[in-house]
Amino acid sequence: MSVVNFNINRVSSYTEAIKSKEELIFHVGFRRYLAKPLFSDNSRSAKHKLEKYFHSTSRGAVASVIAPITYPPAPLVVFKQLENGLKFAASGSVLDVNPDRLIIKRIILTGKALKISRNRVVMHQMFNNPEDVKWFKPVQLWTKYGRVGHIKDPVGTHGKCKCYFDNPVGSQDTICMSLYKRVFPKWVTMNDVPRTEEALKSYKQNPSDPVDEEKMEEMS
């Protein structure tokens, strides 16, 4: 088992949004298993931005899952389990087997200017205590109107802080801080996908019960 990365493209007939970590059925070569892929951009950089949804049908994306090792260029077909059966959602091929691929998620903290004196601002509503202010002090600040700045010192005991910016900040502006963390594909315990929808539903309702292979053969 390892982290397998796939080049994946949506089919035009599937119109619904596909979310990261959504349960999908992967057919890779002769293998078939459930997976909860993470979608990221297909770039040449060392770090790849996590995509919350896989919308585009033309740009494509990279889907990363924890799965049995499969070497490229094994073909991939992706289905979504619906109430009325399986629906063809995407297709692609194996890109590589690389657990060191960096998938980065970005979150944004926001605050407001309490007092403004040209390019000096007292900010609030971003932190709750001075310890947090000191911890995030090295991180750069930016605003929605294009200003860039840094935290100078905490003010008081409720998370307020002094900030300096390269240009004056307006009262209507919002102060932001970008934070990044690495995310990993989710482990899926159900490896084998039953051959029929009835067996799949019964298996998902009682995942601890063994699958009756003879019964599945009769139903198929």
N, C-alpha and C positions, 0 to 999 in steps of 0.2 A: 504494500500500500504506500502511496505517496500523493503528492499534489500534482494532478494532471491539468494542464492548461489547454484549452480548446479555442481555435479560431471559429467563431460562431456568427451566423447571419440569420436574421428573422425571415420568415416567409411572408409574402404579401397577404396571404389568405388569413393569417392570424392577426387580428386587429387589437386584441387586448394587451394591456401593459404587462410585462414580465418583470417582477421585482427580484432583487437579489435575495438569496436564501429562500426563494420560493421552491416548493417541492416539484421537481420535474423528473421525467423518466428519460434516462440516457441510453441509447443503443449505440455502443461503440464496438465496431468490428463484430465479433461473435458474442460479446458480453452485453448484458442488460441489467441496469440497477437504478435505484432511486438516488437522486442527488439534490443538494441545495447549493447551487453554484453562486459564487461571487462574480459579478460582472465588473470589468475594468477596461480602461481605454487601451487600445492597441498601438502603443508608441514605442519608440526606440530608447527612451530614457530609462534610467535605473529604477525610477519610482513611477507607479501607475495609479492614477486616481480611481477610487471606487465609484462606480455608477450605481445609484440607488435603483434605477429602472433601466431596462433594456428596451428602448423605444425604437431606435432607428432600424430601418430595413436595408439601408445602403452603406452606412459607415461600418457596421459590424462591431464586435467587441470580443474580449477574451473572457471565457468562463473558466473559473478555477474551482476544482472539486477534489475532495479526498476520495481516491478510487484506486482500483488495481492498476499497476503500471502497464501502460499501453504505449507502444512506440509509434511515432509519426511515420507516414501520414494516414493513420487509420481513420476511416470515415465516421461521422457522428450524425445521428438523427435524434431530435429532441421532441418529446410529446408531453402534453399537459393532460393530467387526469381530470376529466369533467364528469358531471352527473350522468350525462348521456353517453359517455365513452371517452376514448382518447382522441386528442386533436393535435395534428401536426403543427408544431410551433416554430422550430428552427432546425438548421442543419449546419454542418461544418466539418472540421477535421481536427486531429490532435496537433497542437502546436509544439509542445515539449512536456517533459516531466521535470519540474523545477520547483522544489519546496522553498527555494530562496527568493522567489519572485516577490517583490515588495508591492503590496496593495495598500494604499494609503487612504484613510478616511479623514475628511476635513469637517470640523465643526467651527462655528463662529460664535464667540461671546460678544454681546453688545452692551453698551452703556450710554449714558446721556451726560451732557455737560451741565453741571450745576452752577458753576461760576466761570465766566469767560473774561480774560484780559488779553486781548490780541491773540497771540499764539500760545498763551498759557491757560490751562483749563483745569478746573477741579471736577473730576468725573465721579459719578455714582451709578448704582444699579448694575454694576458688573461683578463686583466681589462683595463678600459678606463680612470679612474680617481683615485686619492688616497683614496677617500671615500669608493669606492668598495673594495680596498685593505684592509682597516681597518675593513670593515664589515665581510669579509671572512677570516680574519686573524686566527681565532681559528680552521678553517677546515684543516685537514691534507692533505698534497700533496703526490703524488706518481708518479713514472715514469714508462714507458713501460719496462725499464730494471730492475725493482725491487727496486729502491731507494725510501726511505720514508723521508719526511721532513715537515717543517713548514715555514710559512711566518714570516719574522722578522720585516721589516719596509718598508713603501712605499718610492719610489725614484722618485723625480720630480713630475710633474703634469699630466703625460700621462699614468698612470696605471702601471708603472714599479715598481718592488719590490725586496727586498733582501730576499733570501731564504736560509735555512740551511738544509742539507741532511745528512743521516747517513753514506754515502759513496760518493766518487767522482762521479760527473755526467759527462757523455760524451756529446760532442757537437751534436751528432746525436740523442740524447735522447729527448723524449717529456715529458713535465711536465703536469700532469693531476690533476684535482680536482673533486671528486665525490660529487654530490648534490642530495638530495632525497626530494620528496614531495608526499603527499597523493593524490590519484586521486579517483574520485567517478563515479559510473555508470551514463550514460546519460539518462535523462528523455525522453521518447518517447510519443508524444501526441496522436498517433493513437493506440488505445487500441484494438479495434475489427478488426479482419482480415476478409474481405469479403470472401464468399465461392467460388467465381469464379475468374479467372485471369482477366476477362474483368471488373468486378466490382472493383477489386483491383487497376487496372490501372486508372480507372476513378476516384476512390476515392483519389488516390495519386496526380492526376492532380488538383483536386478541393477539398482539405481537409476540406474547410469550409462548403461545401455543405452537407446536410444530406443524409444518405444512404437510398435508397428506398428498404425497406425490402421485399415488394411484388415483385419487379423486380428481386431481388436477388433470391427469391424462384423460380420464373419462369425460370431463367437462370440455376439454379442448378438442 
